[in-house]
Amino acid sequence: MRTMTRRSRMTAVGVTAALGLGLLTGCSSSTGPGKPDREITVWSQENLPDRIAATQKAIDGFEKKTGIKVHLVGVDEGQMPQLIMSAAAAGKLPDVIGAAPMGQVWQMYTNGLLNTDIPKKIIGELGRGTFNANALNLTSDGNTSLGVPSDAWLQLLVYRKDQFDQKHLSAPDTYEHSLTAAKALTTKGNDGMSAATDPGDAFTSQSFESLALANDCQLVDDHHDVALESPQCETAFKTYDQLARTYGAPGTQTVDSTRATYFAGRSSMIIWSSFLLDELAGLRKDALPSCSQCKQDPQYLSRNSGIVTALKGPDSTTAAQFGEITSWVTTKTAETAASRQFIEYMMGPGYETWFGMAPEGKIPVRHGTIAQRDLYLDAWRNSDIGVDTRKPFDQVYPASLLNQLANGVSNMRRWGITQGEGALVGATNGELPVPKAIGAMTSGQISPSEAAQEADDDVAALKKSLQ
């Protein structure tokens, strides 16, 4: 009964969203490029104060060079879909949006809110060969570039290498190795794994998707039918339940609690994004490692942690890497010339400032220029990471890890994107059907197979409402 009630509620919300966006499509189709007054509005989802300041620094250089006025507005990622709807309805879309994740980009594209001619021209001008090929593929619909991919973060499995070595455990790069290690390292006072179970947070979905992709569990199949009840997905749900519930801390685990447990030295593995790396190295005061050894040595955890970027399940032939690529996009009403100049600047002279604001989570997907092929990757490796304390990335972590991160972008996969279901991906990020199923499963309310069925039913209902 609980499942039916929730599914009905999701369908109603999905229909409302679809109708609202449909109205926006009709509204936006009667508008065109903005008046060329050399003044543009840029929304950025890098909205933390220090990142706004870094972006403004790049903008100051652009304004000085071009004479084009830029109005920068920081916007929270979670509020972006509603703000876009409101702005489109009012005829006040920004010209450019920065740090837009793939699901959001697809939602805007599906609803006719993007100018895709500008990205095509920018990528051609900068040189397609200077971009990571997989990043271009994941941010395109066939030959149509939806935006200009700028940077990426990766989902990682971080583990206590010292504890693994003591028990002669293999690195947790497969389902089998992860489960074996989690069982061996779960003791009184220590959890084998820290993994998200919060039903109301997209972070739970990201954590699960990273594990699911490793077993070739897909959101939709080749016929575009929702596929979360497949054998591969049922194995993924069962494995996640074992790792997060059997070998994890009791109660709902969040983005903050998983990090806190690992940092306190009370868990041996954690699934988290690459944004963890500066904090892991003790470079941010409000998220310092607090393990017993960390008090005398803030970098103890970073030196004694191993990192897995790609995981492999029993039903997959290859390992898979989950992550996110963010892009610069231009709206249907953008002032074309000024917007193009701005993005070209941010992917050129302003690029190092952009990814330099948080290199651990902004891996450049434009490697360099036509003349200097690795210019930006080399600069990224030397960029300072941290918030309260800043240190060069390549002095905190070994070259082998930086290579893993850079190469991880080429191996990145995502649910639904390459199957043309980006709008569904964006909708699931709002409705969170998978985290809800995960939360019910890991709290013992339903079994892994029931969780797979619930998630499948809810995503199918949402998909239907978007048609």
C-alpha positions as a Markdown table, in Angstrom:
| # | Residue | x | y | z |
|---|---|---|---|---|
| 1 | Met | 0.0 | 0.0 | 0.0 |
| 2 | Arg | 2.8 | 2.4 | 0.8 |
| 3 | Thr | 4.4 | 1.7 | -2.6 |
| 4 | Met | 1.2 | 2.5 | -4.4 |
| 5 | Thr | 0.6 | 5.7 | -2.5 |
| 6 | Arg | 4.1 | 6.9 | -3.3 |
| 7 | Arg | 3.9 | 6.0 | -6.9 |
| 8 | Ser | 0.7 | 7.9 | -7.4 |
| 9 | Arg | 2.2 | 10.9 | -5.8 |
| 10 | Met | 5.2 | 10.7 | -8.0 |
| 11 | Thr | 3.1 | 10.4 | -11.2 |
| 12 | Ala | 1.1 | 13.5 | -10.2 |
| 13 | Val | 4.2 | 15.5 | -9.6 |
| 14 | Gly | 5.7 | 14.3 | -12.9 |
| 15 | Val | 2.6 | 15.3 | -14.8 |
| 16 | Thr | 2.7 | 18.8 | -13.3 |
| 17 | Ala | 6.4 | 19.2 | -14.2 |
| 18 | Ala | 5.8 | 18.0 | -17.7 |
| 19 | Leu | 2.9 | 20.3 | -18.3 |
| 20 | Gly | 4.8 | 23.2 | -16.8 |
| 21 | Leu | 7.8 | 22.6 | -19.0 |
| 22 | Gly | 5.6 | 22.0 | -22.0 |
| 23 | Leu | 4.1 | 25.5 | -21.5 |
| 24 | Leu | 7.7 | 26.9 | -21.3 |
| 25 | Thr | 8.5 | 25.2 | -24.6 |
| 26 | Gly | 5.6 | 27.0 | -26.3 |
| 27 | Cys | 6.6 | 30.3 | -24.6 |
| 28 | Ser | 10.3 | 30.1 | -25.6 |
| 29 | Ser | 9.6 | 29.1 | -29.2 |
| 30 | Ser | 8.3 | 32.6 | -29.9 |
| 31 | Thr | 11.5 | 34.3 | -28.8 |
| 32 | Gly | 14.9 | 34.4 | -30.3 |
| 33 | Pro | 18.5 | 35.7 | -29.7 |
| 34 | Gly | 18.8 | 38.7 | -27.4 |
| 35 | Lys | 19.4 | 42.2 | -28.5 |
| 36 | Pro | 23.2 | 42.7 | -29.1 |
| 37 | Asp | 23.8 | 45.3 | -26.4 |
| 38 | Arg | 27.1 | 43.7 | -25.3 |
| 39 | Glu | 25.6 | 43.0 | -21.9 |
| 40 | Ile | 24.9 | 39.5 | -20.6 |
| 41 | Thr | 23.6 | 37.8 | -17.5 |
| 42 | Val | 25.4 | 34.7 | -16.4 |
| 43 | Trp | 24.0 | 32.2 | -13.8 |
| 44 | Ser | 26.6 | 30.0 | -12.1 |
| 45 | Gln | 25.9 | 27.0 | -10.0 |
| 46 | Glu | 29.4 | 27.4 | -8.4 |
| 47 | Asn | 27.6 | 29.6 | -5.8 |
| 48 | Leu | 29.8 | 29.3 | -2.7 |
| 49 | Pro | 31.3 | 32.7 | -1.8 |
| 50 | Asp | 34.9 | 31.7 | -2.6 |
| 51 | Arg | 33.9 | 30.3 | -6.0 |
| 52 | Ile | 31.8 | 33.3 | -6.8 |
| 53 | Ala | 34.8 | 35.5 | -6.0 |
| 54 | Ala | 37.0 | 33.3 | -8.3 |
| 55 | Thr | 34.5 | 33.5 | -11.1 |
| 56 | Gln | 34.2 | 37.3 | -10.7 |
| 57 | Lys | 38.0 | 37.5 | -11.0 |
| 58 | Ala | 37.9 | 35.8 | -14.4 |
| 59 | Ile | 34.9 | 38.0 | -15.4 |
| 60 | Asp | 36.8 | 41.1 | -14.5 |
| 61 | Gly | 39.5 | 40.1 | -17.0 |
| 62 | Phe | 37.0 | 39.3 | -19.7 |
| 63 | Glu | 35.2 | 42.7 | -19.2 |
| 64 | Lys | 38.5 | 44.5 | -19.4 |
| 65 | Lys | 39.5 | 42.7 | -22.6 |
| 66 | Thr | 36.2 | 42.9 | -24.4 |
| 67 | Gly | 34.2 | 45.8 | -23.0 |
| 68 | Ile | 31.2 | 43.4 | -22.6 |
| 69 | Lys | 29.4 | 43.8 | -19.3 |
| 70 | Val | 28.6 | 40.6 | -17.4 |
| 71 | His | 26.1 | 40.3 | -14.5 |
| 72 | Leu | 27.0 | 37.2 | -12.4 |
| 73 | Val | 24.3 | 35.5 | -10.4 |
| 74 | Gly | 25.1 | 32.5 | -8.1 |
| 75 | Val | 22.3 | 29.9 | -8.2 |
| 76 | Asp | 21.9 | 26.8 | -6.1 |
| 77 | Glu | 21.8 | 23.6 | -8.1 |
| 78 | Gly | 18.7 | 22.3 | -6.4 |
| 79 | Gln | 16.7 | 25.4 | -7.1 |
| 80 | Met | 17.9 | 25.7 | -10.8 |
| 81 | Pro | 15.0 | 23.8 | -12.4 |
| 82 | Gln | 12.3 | 25.9 | -10.8 |
| 83 | Leu | 14.2 | 29.1 | -11.4 |
| 84 | Ile | 14.6 | 28.2 | -15.1 |
| 85 | Met | 10.9 | 27.5 | -15.4 |
| 86 | Ser | 10.1 | 30.9 | -13.7 |
| 87 | Ala | 12.6 | 32.8 | -15.8 |
| 88 | Ala | 11.4 | 31.3 | -19.1 |
| 89 | Ala | 7.7 | 32.0 | -18.2 |
| 90 | Ala | 8.6 | 35.6 | -17.4 |
| 91 | Gly | 10.8 | 35.9 | -20.6 |
| 92 | Lys | 13.9 | 36.6 | -18.5 |
| 93 | Leu | 16.2 | 33.7 | -19.1 |
| 94 | Pro | 19.9 | 34.4 | -18.5 |
| 95 | Asp | 22.2 | 34.4 | -21.5 |
| 96 | Val | 24.6 | 31.8 | -20.1 |
| 97 | Ile | 24.5 | 29.2 | -17.4 |
| 98 | Gly | 27.7 | 27.7 | -15.9 |
| 99 | Ala | 28.4 | 24.5 | -14.1 |
| 100 | Ala | 25.2 | 22.9 | -15.4 |
| 101 | Pro | 25.1 | 19.1 | -14.8 |
| 102 | Met | 24.1 | 16.7 | -17.6 |
| 103 | Gly | 20.6 | 15.9 | -16.4 |
| 104 | Gln | 19.8 | 19.6 | -16.2 |
| 105 | Val | 21.3 | 20.4 | -19.6 |
| 106 | Trp | 19.1 | 17.6 | -21.1 |
| 107 | Gln | 16.0 | 18.9 | -19.4 |
| 108 | Met | 16.5 | 22.4 | -20.8 |
| 109 | Tyr | 17.4 | 21.0 | -24.3 |
| 110 | Thr | 14.3 | 18.7 | -24.4 |
| 111 | Asn | 12.1 | 21.7 | -23.6 |
| 112 | Gly | 13.5 | 24.0 | -26.3 |
| 113 | Leu | 15.3 | 26.4 | -23.9 |
| 114 | Leu | 18.9 | 26.1 | -25.3 |
| 115 | Asn | 20.7 | 27.6 | -28.2 |
| 116 | Thr | 22.8 | 24.7 | -29.5 |
| 117 | Asp | 24.4 | 26.6 | -32.5 |
| 118 | Ile | 26.7 | 28.6 | -30.1 |
| 119 | Pro | 28.3 | 25.5 | -28.5 |
| 120 | Lys | 28.9 | 23.9 | -31.9 |
| 121 | Lys | 30.7 | 27.1 | -33.1 |
| 122 | Ile | 32.7 | 27.4 | -29.8 |
| 123 | Ile | 33.9 | 23.8 | -29.8 |
| 124 | Gly | 34.8 | 24.1 | -33.5 |
| 125 | Glu | 36.7 | 27.3 | -32.9 |
| 126 | Leu | 38.6 | 26.0 | -29.9 |
| 127 | Gly | 39.2 | 22.6 | -31.6 |
| 128 | Arg | 37.3 | 19.4 | -30.9 |
| 129 | Gly | 40.5 | 17.6 | -30.5 |
| 130 | Thr | 41.4 | 19.7 | -27.5 |
| 131 | Phe | 38.4 | 18.2 | -25.6 |
| 132 | Asn | 38.1 | 14.8 | -24.0 |
| 133 | Ala | 36.1 | 12.8 | -26.5 |
| 134 | Asn | 33.9 | 11.1 | -23.9 |
| 135 | Ala | 33.0 | 14.4 | -22.4 |
| 136 | Leu | 31.9 | 15.7 | -25.8 |
| 137 | Asn | 29.8 | 12.5 | -26.4 |
| 138 | Leu | 28.1 | 12.7 | -23.0 |
| 139 | Thr | 27.1 | 16.3 | -23.6 |
| 140 | Ser | 25.7 | 15.8 | -27.1 |
| 141 | Asp | 22.6 | 14.5 | -28.7 |
| 142 | Gly | 24.1 | 12.8 | -31.7 |
| 143 | Asn | 25.9 | 15.5 | -33.6 |
| 144 | Thr | 24.2 | 18.3 | -31.6 |
| 145 | Ser | 26.4 | 19.8 | -28.8 |
| 146 | Leu | 24.1 | 20.8 | -26.0 |
| 147 | Gly | 26.7 | 22.9 | -24.3 |
| 148 | Val | 30.5 | 23.3 | -23.9 |
| 149 | Pro | 31.8 | 20.7 | -21.4 |
| 150 | Ser | 34.1 | 22.4 | -19.0 |
| 151 | Asp | 35.0 | 20.1 | -16.1 |
| 152 | Ala | 34.2 | 16.9 | -14.3 |
| 153 | Trp | 34.2 | 15.2 | -10.9 |
| 154 | Leu | 34.4 | 11.5 | -10.3 |
| 155 | Gln | 32.8 | 9.2 | -7.7 |
| 156 | Leu | 35.5 | 7.4 | -5.8 |
| 157 | Leu | 35.7 | 4.4 | -3.5 |
| 158 | Val | 38.3 | 5.5 | -0.9 |
| 159 | Tyr | 39.7 | 2.9 | 1.5 |
| 160 | Arg | 42.1 | 2.5 | 4.4 |
| 161 | Lys | 45.1 | 1.0 | 2.6 |
| 162 | Asp | 46.9 | 0.5 | 5.8 |
| 163 | Gln | 44.1 | -1.6 | 7.2 |
| 164 | Phe | 43.8 | -3.6 | 3.9 |
| 165 | Asp | 47.5 | -4.3 | 4.0 |
| 166 | Gln | 47.4 | -5.5 | 7.6 |
| 167 | Lys | 44.8 | -8.1 | 6.7 |
| 168 | His | 46.3 | -8.8 | 3.2 |
| 169 | Leu | 43.1 | -7.7 | 1.5 |
| 170 | Ser | 42.9 | -6.9 | -2.2 |
| 171 | Ala | 42.0 | -3.4 | -3.3 |
| 172 | Pro | 38.1 | -3.1 | -3.4 |
| 173 | Asp | 37.9 | -2.8 | -7.1 |
| 174 | Thr | 35.3 | -5.5 | -7.6 |
| 175 | Tyr | 32.0 | -6.4 | -5.8 |
| 176 | Glu | 33.7 | -9.5 | -4.4 |
| 177 | His | 36.8 | -7.7 | -3.1 |
| 178 | Ser | 34.6 | -4.9 | -1.6 |
| 179 | Leu | 32.3 | -7.4 | 0.2 |
| 180 | Thr | 35.2 | -9.5 | 1.5 |
| 181 | Ala | 37.0 | -6.5 | 2.8 |
| 182 | Ala | 33.8 | -5.0 | 4.4 |
| 183 | Lys | 33.2 | -8.3 | 6.2 |
| 184 | Ala | 36.8 | -8.6 | 7.4 |
| 185 | Leu | 37.0 | -5.0 | 8.6 |
| 186 | Thr | 33.6 | -4.7 | 10.3 |
| 187 | Thr | 34.3 | -5.0 | 14.1 |
| 188 | Lys | 32.9 | -3.5 | 17.3 |
| 189 | Gly | 33.6 | 0.2 | 16.9 |
| 190 | Asn | 34.4 | 0.1 | 13.1 |
| 191 | Asp | 32.3 | -0.2 | 10.0 |
| 192 | Gly | 33.5 | -1.8 | 6.9 |
| 193 | Met | 31.8 | 0.8 | 4.7 |
| 194 | Ser | 30.3 | 4.3 | 4.8 |
| 195 | Ala | 27.7 | 4.6 | 2.0 |
| 196 | Ala | 24.8 | 7.0 | 1.7 |
| 197 | Thr | 21.2 | 5.8 | 2.5 |
| 198 | Asp | 19.4 | 9.1 | 2.8 |
| 199 | Pro | 16.1 | 8.8 | 0.8 |
| 200 | Gly | 15.9 | 12.6 | 0.3 |
| 201 | Asp | 19.3 | 13.3 | -1.3 |
| 202 | Ala | 20.6 | 12.9 | -4.8 |
| 203 | Phe | 24.0 | 11.9 | -3.3 |
| 204 | Thr | 22.4 | 8.5 | -2.5 |
| 205 | Ser | 21.5 | 8.0 | -6.1 |
| 206 | Gln | 25.0 | 9.0 | -7.2 |
| 207 | Ser | 26.5 | 6.5 | -4.8 |
| 208 | Phe | 24.2 | 3.7 | -5.9 |
| 209 | Glu | 24.6 | 4.5 | -9.6 |
| 210 | Ser | 28.4 | 4.2 | -9.3 |
| 211 | Leu | 28.0 | 0.7 | -7.9 |
| 212 | Ala | 25.2 | -0.2 | -10.3 |
| 213 | Leu | 27.1 | 0.8 | -13.4 |
| 214 | Ala | 29.9 | -1.5 | -12.3 |
| 215 | Asn | 27.6 | -4.4 | -12.8 |
| 216 | Asp | 26.1 | -3.1 | -16.1 |
| 217 | Cys | 22.8 | -2.2 | -14.3 |
| 218 | Gln | 21.2 | 0.4 | -16.5 |
| 219 | Leu | 18.3 | 2.8 | -16.0 |
| 220 | Val | 16.8 | 1.9 | -19.4 |
| 221 | Asp | 17.5 | -0.9 | -21.9 |
| 222 | Asp | 18.1 | -0.7 | -25.6 |
| 223 | His | 14.3 | -0.3 | -26.2 |
| 224 | His | 14.2 | 2.6 | -23.8 |
| 225 | Asp | 12.2 | 0.6 | -21.3 |
| 226 | Val | 13.1 | 1.1 | -17.6 |
| 227 | Ala | 15.4 | -1.7 | -16.6 |
| 228 | Leu | 15.9 | -1.5 | -12.9 |
| 229 | Glu | 14.5 | -4.9 | -12.3 |
| 230 | Ser | 17.1 | -6.6 | -14.4 |
| 231 | Pro | 19.2 | -9.4 | -12.9 |
| 232 | Gln | 22.2 | -7.0 | -13.0 |
| 233 | Cys | 20.3 | -4.4 | -11.0 |
| 234 | Glu | 18.9 | -6.9 | -8.5 |
| 235 | Thr | 22.6 | -7.9 | -7.8 |
| 236 | Ala | 23.5 | -4.2 | -7.5 |
| 237 | Phe | 20.7 | -3.5 | -5.0 |
| 238 | Lys | 21.6 | -6.6 | -2.9 |
| 239 | Thr | 25.3 | -5.7 | -2.9 |
| 240 | Tyr | 24.6 | -2.1 | -1.9 |
| 241 | Asp | 22.3 | -3.4 | 0.9 |
| 242 | Gln | 25.1 | -5.6 | 2.2 |
| 243 | Leu | 27.7 | -2.8 | 2.1 |
| 244 | Ala | 25.6 | 0.0 | 3.5 |
| 245 | Arg | 23.5 | -1.9 | 6.0 |
| 246 | Thr | 25.2 | -5.1 | 7.0 |
| 247 | Tyr | 28.7 | -3.6 | 7.1 |
| 248 | Gly | 27.7 | 0.1 | 7.6 |
| 249 | Ala | 26.6 | 2.3 | 10.5 |
| 250 | Pro | 23.0 | 2.0 | 11.6 |
| 251 | Gly | 20.5 | 4.7 | 10.8 |
| 252 | Thr | 20.2 | 7.0 | 7.8 |
| 253 | Gln | 23.6 | 7.8 | 6.4 |
| 254 | Thr | 24.1 | 11.2 | 4.7 |
| 255 | Val | 26.7 | 13.0 | 2.7 |
| 256 | Asp | 28.0 | 14.5 | 5.9 |
| 257 | Ser | 27.7 | 11.5 | 8.2 |
| 258 | Thr | 29.6 | 9.1 | 5.8 |
| 259 | Arg | 32.4 | 11.6 | 5.6 |
| 260 | Ala | 32.5 | 12.1 | 9.3 |
| 261 | Thr | 32.6 | 8.4 | 10.1 |
| 262 | Tyr | 35.5 | 7.8 | 7.7 |
| 263 | Phe | 37.4 | 10.9 | 8.9 |
| 264 | Ala | 37.0 | 9.8 | 12.5 |
| 265 | Gly | 38.7 | 6.5 | 11.6 |
| 266 | Arg | 35.5 | 4.5 | 12.3 |
| 267 | Ser | 35.0 | 3.0 | 8.9 |
| 268 | Ser | 37.4 | 1.4 | 6.4 |
| 269 | Met | 35.8 | 2.4 | 3.1 |
| 270 | Ile | 33.7 | 5.3 | 1.8 |
| 271 | Ile | 31.9 | 6.1 | -1.4 |
| 272 | Trp | 32.2 | 9.8 | -2.1 |
| 273 | Ser | 33.0 | 12.3 | -4.9 |
| 274 | Ser | 36.5 | 13.6 | -5.7 |
| 275 | Phe | 35.6 | 16.8 | -3.8 |
| 276 | Leu | 36.6 | 14.7 | -0.8 |
| 277 | Leu | 40.3 | 14.9 | -1.6 |
| 278 | Asp | 41.2 | 18.4 | -0.2 |
| 279 | Glu | 39.3 | 17.6 | 3.0 |
| 280 | Leu | 40.9 | 14.2 | 3.3 |
| 281 | Ala | 44.3 | 16.0 | 3.2 |
| 282 | Gly | 43.3 | 18.3 | 6.2 |
| 283 | Leu | 43.1 | 21.4 | 4.1 |
| 284 | Arg | 39.6 | 22.6 | 5.1 |
| 285 | Lys | 39.0 | 23.5 | 8.8 |
| 286 | Asp | 35.3 | 22.8 | 8.9 |
| 287 | Ala | 35.8 | 19.2 | 7.7 |
| 288 | Leu | 39.1 | 18.1 | 9.2 |
| 289 | Pro | 40.0 | 14.4 | 9.6 |
| 290 | Ser | 39.5 | 13.6 | 13.3 |
| 291 | Cys | 41.0 | 10.1 | 13.7 |
| 292 | Ser | 43.4 | 9.5 | 16.6 |
| 293 | Gln | 46.5 | 9.7 | 14.4 |
| 294 | Cys | 45.1 | 12.8 | 12.5 |
| 295 | Lys | 45.5 | 15.1 | 15.5 |
| 296 | Gln | 49.3 | 15.0 | 15.2 |
| 297 | Asp | 49.4 | 14.5 | 11.5 |
| 298 | Pro | 46.5 | 16.1 | 9.5 |
| 299 | Gln | 47.5 | 14.3 | 6.3 |
| 300 | Tyr | 47.6 | 10.9 | 7.9 |
| 301 | Leu | 44.4 | 9.7 | 6.2 |
| 302 | Ser | 45.4 | 11.0 | 2.8 |
| 303 | Arg | 48.7 | 9.1 | 3.0 |
| 304 | Asn | 47.1 | 5.9 | 4.2 |
| 305 | Ser | 44.1 | 5.9 | 1.9 |
| 306 | Gly | 43.9 | 4.1 | -1.4 |
| 307 | Ile | 41.5 | 5.2 | -4.1 |
| 308 | Val | 39.5 | 3.1 | -6.6 |
| 309 | Thr | 38.1 | 5.1 | -9.6 |
| 310 | Ala | 36.5 | 2.2 | -11.5 |
| 311 | Leu | 34.6 | -0.8 | -10.0 |
| 312 | Lys | 33.6 | -4.1 | -11.6 |
| 313 | Gly | 30.6 | -6.3 | -10.8 |
| 314 | Pro | 30.2 | -10.1 | -11.6 |
| 315 | Asp | 27.8 | -9.5 | -14.5 |
| 316 | Ser | 29.9 | -6.9 | -16.3 |
| 317 | Thr | 32.9 | -7.5 | -18.6 |
| 318 | Thr | 34.5 | -4.2 | -17.8 |
| 319 | Ala | 34.9 | -1.8 | -14.9 |
| 320 | Ala | 32.9 | 1.4 | -14.9 |
| 321 | Gln | 33.4 | 4.9 | -13.6 |
| 322 | Phe | 30.6 | 7.2 | -12.5 |
| 323 | Gly | 31.0 | 10.9 | -12.5 |
| 324 | Glu | 29.5 | 14.2 | -13.5 |
| 325 | Ile | 30.4 | 16.6 | -16.4 |
| 326 | Thr | 29.3 | 20.2 | -16.0 |
| 327 | Ser | 29.0 | 22.5 | -19.0 |
| 328 | Trp | 28.5 | 26.1 | -20.1 |
| 329 | Val | 25.2 | 26.4 | -21.9 |
| 330 | Thr | 23.5 | 29.2 | -23.7 |
| 331 | Thr | 19.8 | 29.8 | -23.6 |
| 332 | Lys | 17.4 | 30.3 | -26.5 |
| 333 | Thr | 17.3 | 34.1 | -25.8 |
| 334 | Ala | 21.1 | 34.6 | -25.3 |
| 335 | Glu | 22.8 | 37.4 | -27.0 |
| 336 | Thr | 24.8 | 35.2 | -29.4 |
| 337 | Ala | 28.0 | 37.1 | -30.0 |
| 338 | Ala | 28.7 | 38.3 | -26.5 |
| 339 | Ser | 27.7 | 34.9 | -25.0 |
| 340 | Arg | 30.1 | 33.1 | -27.4 |
| 341 | Gln | 32.9 | 35.4 | -26.6 |
| 342 | Phe | 32.4 | 34.9 | -22.9 |
| 343 | Ile | 32.4 | 31.1 | -23.0 |
| 344 | Glu | 35.4 | 31.1 | -25.3 |
| 345 | Tyr | 37.2 | 33.3 | -22.7 |
| 346 | Met | 36.2 | 31.0 | -19.8 |
| 347 | Met | 37.5 | 28.0 | -21.7 |
| 348 | Gly | 40.7 | 29.8 | -22.7 |
| 349 | Pro | 42.3 | 32.7 | -20.7 |
| 350 | Gly | 39.9 | 32.3 | -17.8 |
| 351 | Tyr | 39.9 | 28.5 | -17.7 |
| 352 | Glu | 42.7 | 28.0 | -15.1 |
| 353 | Thr | 40.9 | 30.4 | -12.8 |
| 354 | Trp | 37.7 | 28.4 | -13.3 |
| 355 | Phe | 38.9 | 24.9 | -12.6 |
| 356 | Gly | 41.5 | 26.2 | -10.1 |
| 357 | Met | 38.7 | 27.2 | -7.7 |
| 358 | Ala | 38.4 | 23.5 | -6.7 |
| 359 | Pro | 40.7 | 21.3 | -8.8 |
| 360 | Glu | 39.8 | 18.1 | -6.9 |
| 361 | Gly | 36.3 | 18.4 | -8.2 |
| 362 | Lys | 36.8 | 20.3 | -11.4 |
| 363 | Ile | 39.0 | 18.1 | -13.6 |
| 364 | Pro | 39.4 | 20.0 | -16.9 |
| 365 | Val | 37.9 | 18.2 | -19.9 |
| 366 | Arg | 39.6 | 20.5 | -22.3 |
| 367 | His | 43.2 | 19.3 | -22.1 |
| 368 | Gly | 44.9 | 22.1 | -23.8 |
| 369 | Thr | 45.0 | 24.2 | -26.9 |
| 370 | Ile | 45.8 | 23.2 | -30.5 |
| 371 | Ala | 49.3 | 24.5 | -30.0 |
| 372 | Gln | 49.8 | 23.1 | -26.5 |
| 373 | Arg | 47.9 | 19.9 | -26.2 |
| 374 | Asp | 48.3 | 19.4 | -22.4 |
| 375 | Leu | 48.4 | 23.0 | -21.3 |
| 376 | Tyr | 45.4 | 22.8 | -19.0 |
| 377 | Leu | 45.9 | 19.3 | -17.6 |
| 378 | Asp | 49.5 | 20.3 | -16.6 |
| 379 | Ala | 48.1 | 23.5 | -15.0 |
| 380 | Trp | 45.5 | 21.5 | -13.2 |
| 381 | Arg | 48.1 | 19.1 | -11.7 |
| 382 | Asn | 49.9 | 22.1 | -10.3 |
| 383 | Ser | 46.8 | 24.0 | -9.1 |
| 384 | Asp | 46.4 | 24.6 | -5.3 |
| 385 | Ile | 43.7 | 22.6 | -3.6 |
| 386 | Gly | 42.2 | 23.3 | -0.2 |
| 387 | Val | 40.1 | 26.0 | 1.4 |
| 388 | Asp | 41.8 | 27.3 | 4.6 |
| 389 | Thr | 45.1 | 25.8 | 3.7 |
| 390 | Arg | 46.2 | 25.7 | 0.0 |
| 391 | Lys | 48.8 | 23.3 | -1.4 |
| 392 | Pro | 49.7 | 22.2 | -4.9 |
| 393 | Phe | 47.6 | 19.2 | -6.0 |
| 394 | Asp | 50.7 | 17.3 | -7.2 |
| 395 | Gln | 52.5 | 17.8 | -3.9 |
| 396 | Val | 49.6 | 16.4 | -1.8 |
| 397 | Tyr | 48.8 | 13.4 | -4.0 |
| 398 | Pro | 51.0 | 11.2 | -6.2 |
| 399 | Ala | 51.1 | 11.5 | -10.0 |
| 400 | Ser | 49.5 | 8.0 | -10.3 |
| 401 | Leu | 46.3 | 9.3 | -8.6 |
| 402 | Leu | 46.1 | 12.4 | -10.7 |
| 403 | Asn | 46.5 | 10.2 | -13.8 |
| 404 | Gln | 43.6 | 8.0 | -12.5 |
| 405 | Leu | 41.4 | 11.1 | -12.1 |
| 406 | Ala | 42.3 | 12.5 | -15.6 |
| 407 | Asn | 41.8 | 9.1 | -17.3 |
| 408 | Gly | 38.6 | 8.5 | -15.3 |
| 409 | Val | 36.8 | 11.1 | -17.5 |
| 410 | Ser | 37.4 | 8.9 | -20.5 |
| 411 | Asn | 35.9 | 5.9 | -18.8 |
| 412 | Met | 32.9 | 7.7 | -17.3 |
| 413 | Arg | 29.4 | 6.2 | -17.9 |
| 414 | Arg | 26.0 | 7.5 | -16.9 |
| 415 | Trp | 22.5 | 6.1 | -16.7 |
| 416 | Gly | 20.3 | 7.1 | -19.6 |
| 417 | Ile | 22.5 | 9.9 | -21.1 |
| 418 | Thr | 23.8 | 8.1 | -24.1 |
| 419 | Gln | 20.4 | 6.4 | -24.7 |
| 420 | Gly | 18.9 | 9.8 | -25.2 |
| 421 | Glu | 17.0 | 9.7 | -21.9 |
| 422 | Gly | 18.6 | 12.8 | -20.4 |
| 423 | Ala | 15.3 | 14.4 | -19.6 |
| 424 | Leu | 14.3 | 11.3 | -17.5 |
| 425 | Val | 17.7 | 11.5 | -15.7 |
| 426 | Gly | 17.0 | 15.1 | -14.8 |
| 427 | Ala | 13.5 | 14.3 | -13.6 |
| 428 | Thr | 14.8 | 11.4 | -11.4 |
| 429 | Asn | 17.2 | 13.9 | -9.8 |
| 430 | Gly | 14.2 | 15.9 | -8.7 |
| 431 | Glu | 11.9 | 13.0 | -7.6 |
| 432 | Leu | 14.6 | 10.7 | -6.2 |
| 433 | Pro | 12.9 | 7.3 | -6.8 |
| 434 | Val | 16.1 | 5.4 | -6.4 |
| 435 | Pro | 17.2 | 7.0 | -3.1 |
| 436 | Lys | 13.7 | 6.4 | -1.7 |
| 437 | Ala | 14.0 | 2.7 | -2.6 |
| 438 | Ile | 17.5 | 2.6 | -1.1 |
| 439 | Gly | 16.3 | 4.2 | 2.1 |
| 440 | Ala | 13.5 | 1.7 | 2.5 |
| 441 | Met | 15.8 | -1.2 | 1.7 |
| 442 | Thr | 18.6 | -0.3 | 4.1 |
| 443 | Ser | 16.2 | 0.5 | 6.9 |
| 444 | Gly | 14.9 | -3.1 | 6.6 |
| 445 | Gln | 11.4 | -2.2 | 5.3 |
| 446 | Ile | 11.8 | -4.0 | 2.0 |
| 447 | Ser | 14.1 | -6.5 | 0.4 |
| 448 | Pro | 16.7 | -5.7 | -2.3 |
| 449 | Ser | 14.5 | -7.3 | -5.0 |
| 450 | Glu | 11.5 | -5.3 | -3.7 |
| 451 | Ala | 13.7 | -2.2 | -3.8 |
| 452 | Ala | 14.6 | -2.9 | -7.4 |
| 453 | Gln | 10.9 | -3.3 | -8.2 |
| 454 | Glu | 9.8 | -0.1 | -6.4 |
| 455 | Ala | 12.5 | 1.9 | -8.2 |
| 456 | Asp | 11.6 | 0.4 | -11.5 |
| 457 | Asp | 7.9 | 1.1 | -11.1 |
| 458 | Asp | 8.5 | 4.7 | -9.9 |
| 459 | Val | 10.9 | 5.6 | -12.7 |
| 460 | Ala | 8.5 | 4.0 | -15.3 |
| 461 | Ala | 5.7 | 6.1 | -13.9 |
| 462 | Leu | 7.8 | 9.2 | -14.1 |
| 463 | Lys | 8.9 | 8.4 | -17.6 |
| 464 | Lys | 5.3 | 8.0 | -18.7 |
| 465 | Ser | 4.4 | 11.4 | -17.2 |
| 466 | Leu | 7.1 | 13.1 | -19.2 |
| 467 | Gln | 5.9 | 11.8 | -22.6 |
